[in-house]
Each structure stands twice: as C-alpha cells, then as structure tokens.
Amino acid sequence: MFRPLRITSFRPVTTLAVAAVLAFAPPPPLRAQRAPARPHTGLAEAPGYGRWAEAVDSAREILHAHMDRLGIPGASVAVAVKGHVVWTEGFGFADVENQVAVQPRTKFRIASISKAVTSAAVGLLYQQGRLDLDAPVQRYVPSFPVKQKGTVTTRLLAGHLAGVRHYRDREFESSIHYDDVVDALSIFENDSLQSAPGEEYSYSTYGWNLISAVIQGASGEKYLRYMRGHVLDPLGLRETVAEYEDSIIVGRGRQYRRSGDGRLVNAPHVDNSNKWAGGGYLSTASDLVRYGSSYLDGGLLEPETVKLMWTSQRTTGGEETGYGIGWFVGTVEGRREVWHTGGAVGGSTILLIRPDDEVVVAILTNLESARPTGPAREIAGLFSAARP
C-alpha cells in the first residue's frame, strides 16, 4: 500500500563530532580507495579533550586495523563516559559507489540492537504497572494462539525462553510490507513452539515481534508511536528511526555484503516492517551511547527496573542463559558487561556497556559479518583505563 512520503531529519549535533577520516579499502578485486580527508570539527578543540586523546588515538588504530582486516567499507564509533559523549567519529564510506564518506551522523541499520532499544518500553510499562511480565501474552494480544506446550509470557519472550522460532528459509531477507506489528505475527503465530516455555534458551527475533504487539496492547498506542513518544523523544534520540524502505531518511548509508567469491556487493533490498522491535531500526553511534547511558543515570528507568532487565534469566532447569530482558549480560575479564550485538542485511553492530566504569561504546558498520565485538571491548578498556 502506498504511503505518503515521510522525511526524517536530524537536529544539529550537540555533542562532540568528528568528520569522516581515511577509509579502508575492501580486499581485491576492488582497488584501493580512500575517502577524502576532512578536518576535525571540534573534538580536538573541545574542553577536556586532552584527557581522552591517548585513548582516542589508540581506538582509531583498533578500528583501522579491524576495517583493513575485514574490508569493511564504512563504520561509525561513539564512546560515552559518565553520561557524556566524549568521542564520535565516522570512518570510510557510507556509499562506496558515490564515494560518500561516513559522518558521525550517518544512520546505519542497528539490527538486533533494536531489541535492546525496545526493552526500554518493556521496562517502562512494567514499572508503571501496565505490563505484567508473567501474564499470558493473550492478555495483551488476544489474537495470538494459545500454545499446547505451555504459557507464553512477556518475560520468557524477552529472554528468548518462550520457544518461539527464529527466521526460516529466506525470511531474513523479506521484502513484504506489514502495516501493523500484529499483522507481522502471521509469519509465525500458527507454528508450534520449538520447546516448552522456559525449558531452553533459543534466540528468536520473532519473539520480539510478539513483544512489540504486547507493548501495543499494554499501552493502547501503536508500537512505533509509543516508542517515539515514550522512549526515543524523552531521551533525545532524534536520529533513531524505524527504517521505512520507501522513505527519504536523511543520512541513511548503504549496506553491503560479500559475494561467494569475496567481492563487495550491494546487500539485497529488504523491508524491515516484519521485525521493527527485533531488528528494524536505524540509528547513529552517538544516539546509541546516549541510550545506553540512560540506563546508568536513571534517565528513563528506575534502578530496580534496570537491575531486573540486566539479570540473567534461567531455564526451568535452573541454568543461567546469559540474557536478561533485551540484553546479554556477563563478566568479561573480571568486569561486568551488558551488551547487544546485531547482524542485519548489510550491517554488523554492537552496543556495549560497562556499568561499573560508566563507559558505553557503540560501533556500527555497513557490512555483514563485520564482527565488531572484539574492537568494542578493546575500546571500552581504553576509556575505562583513562577515566578519572
């Protein structure tokens, strides 16, 4: 169905920003190519920059090496410390064919980080008493079929414990448009559960599709409208938007993958309306670190709610899953970490939080299988060590 053209624009950057720097060439057969050098736009002159200069320089080298190694066309990184964005920078190309450099405000597909963003709506409705995490989902989505294997709840869905299946066949590359999140449930709602609810951890984007319908039922508002009015706007995340494939979205980069023979090619066309909550948003690295920082400063959710969401769920057999409500949780090299990765058609991402250090890192790329988790952890370590 035709929809009126919508234009998503962004407000002027209010935090530190650096223009795109040298690009890193994909491996052969593409010839070496570099984005035009651009001057820094404020980071080097910003008050207090010297405190982070060494960490920034080292972080750049980490990104340079990773992009060279995997032939990543473009990437964006941001770091926040104690709620303040201290570094954000774009690298390489947002559009290889037209030699458009990545800017700090370039929007990338954030893929499954959309689950972590949607988790704020779950937490908000929970702390307001409008969502019972342990009630059958049919209380909020009456059209969803009751399952023979057991009761599906929001808590179990949010922890990938409900038994709902993940993508099948070519569903990951769907180009079908759905006008409402309830309509998109038709993809899987009549399928049997893979296991009894609570019995085993099994990652499922479609479980988060169902959560978006729960949010809609619990709030009385359309999912995307609720997210905009109660999560994104209150946190000032103006550059985090649902990706409508037919709309003009200012700053949207292009997406890439590798062909079977290793060539860099355009990613196929997809319509992400089949998975808004599970993987359908675009954002910038700086928006994401602001979002992650909101969990540390009580910007939206109460501390007890954050604790609930960042506590690993368990199977009915008592085994910890390492996943709370929309977030992976764990301890890495002795430090507590909370994170979510994302793998989109034409993109790989990570949002990483070190709560005890109050350090948040986001890396967004426009290449599938770009594996940014390692660099994000290294960069987090640099800024953790440099914080006062």
C-alpha positions in Angstrom: 0.0 0.0 0.0 1.3 3.4 -0.9 2.2 5.7 2.0 2.8 9.4 1.9 6.5 10.3 1.6 8.0 10.9 5.0 11.2 12.7 5.6 13.3 12.0 8.7 15.7 14.7 9.5 18.1 15.2 12.4 18.8 18.1 14.6 22.3 19.7 14.7 24.8 17.6 16.6 25.1 18.9 20.2 27.9 16.6 21.3 31.5 16.3 20.1 31.7 15.2 16.5 34.5 14.5 14.0 34.1 14.3 10.3 35.0 11.1 8.4 38.6 10.2 8.1 40.6 7.9 5.9 38.6 5.0 4.5 39.9 1.4 4.4 39.7 -0.5 1.2 37.9 -3.7 0.8 40.1 -6.6 -0.3 40.6 -7.3 -4.0 39.1 -7.1 -6.6 38.3 -3.6 -5.5 41.2 -1.2 -6.0 42.5 0.7 -3.0 40.4 3.8 -2.4 40.3 6.4 0.3 37.7 8.9 1.4 38.7 12.5 1.1 40.4 13.7 4.2 38.3 16.2 6.1 39.2 18.5 9.0 38.3 17.6 12.6 35.1 19.6 13.5 35.5 20.3 17.2 36.8 17.2 19.1 40.4 18.4 19.2 39.4 21.8 20.5 36.8 20.7 22.9 37.4 21.4 26.6 38.9 18.3 28.3 39.8 16.5 25.1 43.4 16.1 26.2 42.2 13.6 28.9 40.9 11.3 26.2 43.5 12.0 23.4 45.6 8.9 24.0 42.5 6.6 24.2 41.1 8.1 21.0 44.3 7.7 19.1 44.6 4.0 20.2 40.9 3.4 19.5 41.4 4.8 15.9 44.2 2.3 15.4 42.0 -0.5 16.6 39.2 0.5 14.1 41.7 1.0 11.3 43.2 -2.5 11.7 39.8 -4.2 12.0 38.4 -2.4 8.9 41.6 -3.3 6.9 41.4 -6.9 8.0 37.8 -7.5 7.1 37.5 -5.0 4.3 34.7 -3.0 6.0 33.5 -0.2 3.7 32.2 2.2 6.5 31.9 2.4 10.2 30.9 4.8 12.9 32.0 4.7 16.6 31.0 6.6 19.7 32.0 6.5 23.3 30.2 7.9 26.3 31.7 8.2 29.8 29.6 9.1 32.8 26.8 10.1 30.6 28.8 12.4 28.3 29.7 11.6 24.7 33.5 12.0 24.6 34.2 10.7 21.2 32.3 10.0 18.0 33.8 9.6 14.5 33.0 8.2 11.1 35.4 6.1 9.0 35.3 5.0 5.4 32.4 5.1 3.0 28.6 5.3 3.7 28.2 4.9 -0.1 31.1 3.2 -1.9 29.9 3.8 -5.4 29.4 7.5 -5.0 32.4 8.0 -2.6 30.2 9.4 0.2 32.2 9.4 3.4 30.7 8.2 6.7 29.9 11.1 9.0 29.2 10.9 12.7 25.5 11.4 11.9 25.3 8.6 9.2 22.5 6.3 10.0 23.2 2.5 10.0 20.9 -0.5 10.4 21.3 -1.4 14.1 19.8 -4.8 13.6 19.2 -6.7 16.9 20.2 -3.7 19.0 16.6 -2.8 18.2 15.7 -5.4 20.9 17.7 -3.6 23.5 16.1 -0.3 22.5 12.6 -1.9 22.6 13.5 -3.3 26.1 13.1 0.3 27.5 9.4 0.2 26.6 9.0 -3.1 28.3 10.7 -1.8 31.4 8.7 1.4 31.4 5.3 -0.3 31.1 6.4 -2.8 33.8 7.4 -0.1 36.3 4.2 1.8 35.6 2.2 -1.4 36.5 0.7 -1.6 33.0 2.5 -4.7 31.9 2.6 -8.0 33.9 5.7 -9.8 32.7 4.3 -13.2 33.8 0.8 -12.9 32.4 -0.1 -14.9 29.2 0.6 -12.7 26.2 -3.0 -13.2 25.2 -4.0 -10.6 27.8 -2.4 -8.0 25.6 -2.5 -9.8 22.2 -5.8 -11.7 22.2 -5.4 -12.8 18.6 -2.2 -14.8 19.4 -3.0 -18.5 19.5 -2.7 -20.4 22.8 0.1 -23.0 22.5 -0.2 -26.6 23.5 3.3 -26.8 25.0 2.6 -24.1 27.6 2.0 -20.5 28.5 4.0 -17.8 26.6 4.7 -14.7 28.7 6.5 -11.5 28.0 9.3 -12.3 30.4 10.1 -15.5 28.6 9.8 -13.9 25.2 12.2 -11.1 26.3 14.8 -13.7 27.4 14.5 -16.0 24.4 12.9 -18.7 26.5 9.4 -18.9 25.1 10.1 -21.5 22.4 9.1 -19.2 19.6 11.1 -19.9 16.4 13.7 -17.7 14.7 14.0 -16.9 11.0 13.4 -19.7 8.5 14.4 -20.1 4.9 14.6 -16.6 3.2 12.6 -14.7 5.9 15.7 -12.8 7.0 15.6 -11.0 3.6 11.9 -10.4 3.5 10.6 -7.7 1.2 7.0 -8.0 2.3 5.5 -4.9 3.9 3.3 -5.2 7.0 1.1 -2.2 8.1 1.0 -3.2 11.7 3.0 -5.3 14.2 0.1 -7.6 14.8 -0.1 -8.3 11.0 3.5 -9.3 11.1 2.7 -12.1 13.6 1.2 -14.1 10.7 4.7 -15.1 9.8 5.0 -17.5 12.8 1.9 -17.3 15.0 0.5 -20.6 13.8 3.7 -22.6 14.2 4.3 -24.9 17.1 6.7 -23.9 19.8 10.1 -25.4 19.5 10.2 -26.3 23.1 8.1 -25.8 26.2 8.2 -22.2 27.5 11.1 -21.8 29.9 12.7 -25.1 29.0 15.6 -23.9 26.9 17.3 -20.7 25.6 16.7 -20.3 21.8 17.4 -16.9 20.3 14.3 -15.5 18.5 13.7 -12.3 16.7 10.1 -13.2 16.2 9.7 -13.4 20.0 10.4 -9.7 20.0 7.9 -9.2 17.2 5.4 -10.6 19.6 6.7 -8.2 22.3 6.0 -5.2 20.1 2.4 -6.4 19.9 2.4 -6.8 23.7 3.6 -3.2 24.0 0.9 -2.0 21.7 -1.8 -3.9 23.7 -0.5 -2.8 27.1 -0.1 0.9 26.2 -3.1 1.4 23.9 -0.8 3.0 21.3 0.7 1.8 18.1 4.1 0.3 18.8 6.2 2.8 16.7 4.2 5.7 18.1 4.7 4.5 21.7 8.4 4.1 21.1 8.8 7.6 19.7 6.7 9.3 22.3 7.8 7.5 25.5 11.3 6.2 24.8 13.1 7.9 21.9 11.9 11.5 22.2 12.2 11.7 26.0 15.8 10.6 25.7 16.5 13.0 22.8 17.2 10.2 20.3 16.0 12.1 17.2 18.3 10.1 14.9 16.9 6.7 15.9 14.1 5.9 13.4 12.2 2.9 12.0 13.6 2.1 8.6 10.8 2.6 6.0 12.4 1.4 2.8 10.3 3.8 0.6 11.0 6.9 2.6 13.7 9.6 2.3 15.7 9.3 5.5 18.4 11.9 5.7 21.8 10.4 6.4 21.0 6.8 5.7 24.0 4.9 4.5 24.1 2.0 2.0 24.5 -1.6 3.0 27.0 -4.2 1.7 27.9 -7.9 1.8 30.5 -10.2 0.3 29.6 -12.4 -2.7 30.7 -16.0 -2.8 34.0 -15.1 -4.5 34.7 -12.3 -2.0 33.6 -9.3 -4.0 32.0 -6.4 -2.2 28.4 -6.1 -3.4 25.2 -4.2 -2.5 23.1 -6.0 0.0 19.6 -7.1 -1.3 16.5 -5.0 -0.8 14.6 -5.8 2.4 11.5 -4.4 4.1 12.1 -4.4 7.9 8.4 -3.9 8.8 8.4 -7.7 9.6 10.7 -7.0 12.6 10.6 -3.5 13.9 11.3 -4.5 17.5 13.6 -7.4 16.6 15.8 -5.6 14.1 14.2 -2.8 12.2 15.7 0.5 13.4 18.3 2.8 12.0 20.5 4.9 14.3 23.8 6.6 14.9 26.6 5.6 17.2 26.2 8.7 19.3 22.4 8.2 19.7 23.1 4.6 20.9 25.7 5.5 23.5 23.2 8.2 24.8 20.6 5.4 25.0 23.0 3.1 26.9 23.9 5.9 29.3 20.3 6.4 30.2 20.4 3.0 32.0 23.2 4.4 34.2 21.7 7.8 35.1 18.1 6.9 35.7 17.1 8.9 32.6 14.0 6.7 31.9 14.0 3.6 34.1 14.3 3.2 37.8 17.3 1.4 39.2 15.3 -1.6 40.3 13.9 -2.0 36.8 17.4 -1.8 35.3 18.6 -4.4 37.7 15.7 -6.7 36.6 16.5 -6.2 33.0 20.2 -6.8 33.5 19.8 -10.0 35.5 20.3 -13.3 33.6 17.2 -15.4 33.2 17.2 -19.1 34.0 15.7 -22.1 32.3 13.2 -24.2 34.3 16.1 -26.5 35.0 18.0 -23.6 36.7 20.6 -23.0 34.0 21.6 -19.3 33.5 21.1 -18.1 29.9 23.4 -15.0 30.0 20.4 -12.9 28.7 18.1 -10.7 30.7 15.3 -8.7 29.2 16.6 -7.5 25.9 20.3 -7.6 26.9 23.2 -10.0 27.0 24.8 -9.9 30.5 28.0 -11.3 31.9 31.5 -10.8 33.2 34.4 -10.4 30.8 37.9 -10.4 32.2 36.6 -9.6 35.6 34.4 -6.6 34.5 30.7 -6.6 34.4 29.3 -6.0 30.9 25.9 -5.6 29.3 25.6 -5.6 25.5 23.7 -6.4 22.4 25.1 -7.2 19.0 23.3 -7.0 15.7 23.5 -8.7 12.3 21.4 -7.1 9.6 21.2 -7.5 5.9 24.2 -5.3 5.1 25.3 -4.4 8.6 27.0 -5.5 11.8 26.8 -3.6 15.1 27.4 -3.6 18.8 26.3 -1.6 21.8 28.4 -2.3 24.9 28.0 -1.0 28.4 30.4 -1.3 31.3 28.2 -0.3 34.2 30.8 -0.1 36.9 33.1 2.1 34.8 30.1 4.1 33.3 31.6 3.5 29.9 29.4 2.9 26.8 30.7 2.1 23.3 28.8 1.7 20.1 30.2 0.5 16.7 28.1 0.4 13.6 29.2 -0.9 10.2 27.7 -1.4 6.8 29.0 -4.8 6.1 27.6 -8.2 7.1 29.7 -10.4 9.4 32.0 -7.5 10.4 32.3 -8.8 13.9 32.8 -5.5 15.9 32.5 -7.1 19.4 36.3 -7.5 19.9 37.1 -3.9 18.9 34.3 -2.6 21.1 35.7 -4.4 24.1 39.2 -3.2 23.4 38.0 0.4 23.0 35.9 0.1 26.2 39.0 -1.0 28.0 41.0 2.1 26.8 38.3 4.5 28.1 37.8 2.6 31.3 41.5 3.0 32.0 41.5 6.7 31.1 38.5 7.8 33.1 39.2 10.0 36.1 
